Amino acid sequence: MTTLTPHKPVTPRTEGVVIPAPNRDRRTRRDEGRDDGWRELVDAVRETGQYPTRAEAESVTRIVLSALGGHVVGEERVDLARALPEEAARVIASQIPATRPLTAAEFVDSVATRIEGATPATARWDVSSVLSVLPRLVGDALVTRLLDQLPPGYALLFGRAELSPAE
């Protein structure tokens, strides 16, 4: 039986390939860049939503992204997670897909239940403050794909006009 010493990291083996154990004591420049991406996202939400503190903007960002994560599925969900900073991607990817798609109004109402003291109007502001910064971050093409997947009414939340096809 092999004894492990607490000061030496264990290196797991997978099919003959050695995967280094993560070093949790040192942050790499790559990790710092990802944190910067999260900070930039939260700062953009803070500016757009005119939140008085960064903490409030961060809380709203997490709540809205977690709600969105349950409603975006398939390749769009994967592509959204890839396009976002690592922290935001984790929030999106950690959500269990919703059992039924919510209308835009129901989505806003669901967010309102997660924010203390929120009303439908303030929740709509919060949702729009987060979702309207996504096109700058992930690109218009991906947002269009997300909107194609979501029920009608979400375009306004992303800061876009809701256009109806001519009949």
C-alpha positions in Angstrom: 0.0 0.0 0.0 1.3 3.4 -0.9 1.3 6.2 1.6 0.7 9.7 0.5 2.5 12.6 2.0 0.4 15.7 2.4 3.1 18.1 1.1 3.5 16.2 -2.3 0.7 16.6 -4.8 -0.9 13.4 -6.2 -0.7 13.1 -10.0 -3.6 11.1 -11.4 -2.9 8.8 -14.4 -5.2 8.3 -17.3 -4.4 5.8 -20.0 -0.7 6.3 -19.4 -0.9 10.1 -19.6 0.2 12.0 -16.6 -2.0 14.9 -15.7 -0.4 17.3 -13.3 -2.2 18.0 -10.0 -3.6 21.5 -9.9 -1.5 24.0 -8.0 -4.0 26.0 -6.0 -1.4 28.2 -4.3 -0.2 30.0 -7.4 -2.3 32.0 -9.9 -1.2 32.0 -13.5 -1.4 35.0 -15.8 -4.0 33.0 -17.8 -6.2 32.8 -14.6 -5.8 36.4 -13.9 -7.0 37.3 -17.4 -10.1 35.2 -16.9 -10.7 37.1 -13.6 -10.3 40.3 -15.6 -12.9 39.1 -18.1 -15.3 38.5 -15.2 -14.5 41.9 -13.7 -15.0 43.6 -17.1 -18.4 41.9 -17.5 -19.5 43.0 -14.0 -18.2 46.5 -14.6 -20.2 46.7 -17.9 -23.3 45.5 -16.1 -22.7 48.0 -13.3 -22.4 50.9 -15.8 -25.4 49.8 -17.9 -27.6 49.2 -14.9 -26.2 52.2 -12.9 -25.7 50.0 -9.8 -24.2 51.9 -6.9 -21.7 49.1 -6.0 -19.7 46.4 -7.8 -21.1 43.8 -5.4 -24.7 44.6 -6.4 -23.8 44.4 -10.1 -22.0 41.1 -9.5 -24.9 39.6 -7.6 -27.4 40.6 -10.4 -25.0 39.3 -13.0 -24.8 35.9 -11.3 -28.6 35.6 -10.8 -29.5 36.6 -14.4 -26.8 34.3 -15.9 -27.9 31.4 -13.8 -31.5 31.9 -14.9 -30.4 32.1 -18.5 -28.3 29.0 -18.1 -31.4 26.9 -17.5 -33.0 28.1 -20.7 -30.2 27.9 -23.2 -29.5 24.3 -24.4 -27.4 22.4 -27.0 -24.7 24.0 -29.1 -25.8 27.5 -28.2 -25.2 26.8 -24.5 -21.8 25.4 -25.2 -20.9 28.3 -27.5 -22.2 30.8 -25.0 -20.1 29.3 -22.2 -17.0 29.3 -24.5 -17.5 33.0 -25.3 -17.9 34.1 -21.7 -15.2 34.7 -19.1 -14.6 31.5 -17.1 -16.6 32.5 -14.0 -19.6 33.5 -16.1 -19.3 30.2 -18.1 -19.4 28.2 -14.9 -22.6 30.0 -13.8 -24.2 29.2 -17.2 -23.0 25.6 -17.4 -23.9 24.7 -13.8 -27.6 25.1 -14.4 -30.0 22.2 -15.0 -32.0 22.8 -18.1 -35.5 24.0 -17.5 -38.4 21.5 -18.0 -40.3 24.1 -20.1 -39.3 27.3 -21.8 -40.4 30.4 -20.0 -41.9 33.4 -21.9 -39.8 36.5 -21.5 -42.3 37.9 -18.9 -42.1 34.6 -16.9 -38.3 34.7 -17.1 -38.2 38.2 -15.7 -40.7 37.1 -12.9 -38.4 34.1 -12.1 -35.5 36.4 -11.7 -37.6 38.7 -9.5 -38.1 35.8 -7.1 -34.3 35.5 -6.7 -33.6 39.1 -5.9 -34.6 40.4 -2.5 -37.1 43.2 -2.8 -37.4 43.0 -6.6 -40.5 44.0 -8.4 -41.3 42.9 -12.0 -40.1 46.4 -13.1 -36.8 46.3 -11.2 -36.2 42.7 -12.3 -36.8 43.7 -15.9 -34.1 46.4 -15.4 -31.8 43.9 -13.9 -32.3 41.3 -16.6 -31.8 43.9 -19.4 -28.7 45.3 -17.6 -27.0 41.9 -17.8 -28.4 40.6 -21.1 -27.8 43.8 -23.1 -24.1 43.6 -22.5 -23.8 40.1 -23.9 -23.8 41.0 -27.6 -20.6 43.1 -27.1 -19.0 40.2 -25.3 -20.2 37.1 -27.3 -21.1 38.7 -30.6 -24.3 39.4 -32.5 -24.4 36.1 -34.3 -24.4 34.0 -31.1 -27.1 36.3 -29.6 -29.2 35.8 -32.7 -28.9 32.0 -32.3 -29.9 32.3 -28.6 -32.9 34.4 -29.5 -33.9 31.8 -32.2 -33.9 29.2 -29.4 -35.8 31.3 -26.9 -39.6 32.1 -27.0 -40.6 35.4 -28.5 -40.1 38.5 -26.3 -36.5 38.0 -25.3 -35.0 40.3 -27.9 -35.9 43.4 -25.9 -34.2 42.0 -22.9 -31.0 41.7 -25.0 -31.4 45.3 -26.1 -32.7 44.4 -29.6 -36.0 45.4 -31.3 -38.5 42.5 -31.5 -39.3 42.2 -35.1 -42.3 40.2 -36.3 -42.3 38.6 -39.7 -44.8 40.1 -42.2 -47.9 38.0 -42.8 
